[in-house]
Amino acid sequence: MKRWWIGASLLAVGLGWCITDWVLRTLYPLSWGGPNIGGGGLLLIAVGAAITGAVMLMTSGRALLSRPKSWVLWAPVAVDAALLVGLVAVRVLLPGDTGPDGGLAGINGQVGVTVDATGAPVLMLEVCHGSVDTVTVVGPNRGSQPNEVFARLTAPAPVASPTQVALLAPPPGWSGTPTSLPLDTQSFLIASAEGTQSELRQVDFSAADLATLDPETVQYSDYDDAAQDLVNRRTPRSGFHQVACAN
């Protein structure tokens, strides 16, 4: 009898956490799910508990269910069955950490960099779905200053459409720390944009890149399968949306 109840309880706990994990993946795609960003270890434990519970139920159930008044023993099984139906339902109805474009839900576009007519750097925020509200530019490690921050700007409202942000003169309403140093003297910079639960793919650039860009060209970073690394590519400004939202 004890083995039956322990098995039913383990199965219920395991299924319940699998449901919770999928809901959290949907609500917090950037901070939940996967072994490196939270939840991965707990999910493995939950799956193990569910499997162990199911085995215990199967191995002890036949003898118990043949007893008189065995209907009482069906109560935990009914709970487990309801949880299993619930798990199937959330997996069908909720996207988990998969976004509308089939990629990770938290990745919702691309940051690109271009220049204005004077050669000053301008970030292109190509938001494909969802929104972002913060832009950050960091530089190379300098001894005690790893990833030195050159700019951190916050939009007055969530940015849900393509937007350009001039780093030396941010748009009206943007607050924070604009660029205080001339970026055209820096050898390596990374620009990123993020929101509460989403972020754009970042772009890296250098002084040499800025010197060879023009206002009609956007540079962006992309993963190259052959090189197995991020590489910088360029596209006409008019085609950046298609490039950013196709990935």
Buried (B, 14 or more C-beta within 10 A) or exposed (E): EEEBBBBBBBBBBBBBBBBBBBBBBBEBBBBBBEEEBBBBEBBEEBBEBBEBBBEBBEEBBEEBEEEEEEEEBEEBBEBBEEBBEBBEEBEEEBEBBBBEBEBBBBBBBBBBBBBBEEEBBBBBBBBBEBBBBBBBBBBBEEEEEEEBEBBBBBBEEEBBEBBBBBBBEBEEEBEEBBBEEEBBEBEEBBBBBBBBBBBBBBBBBBBEBBEEBEEEBBBBBBEEEEEEEBEBBBBEBEEBBEBBBEB
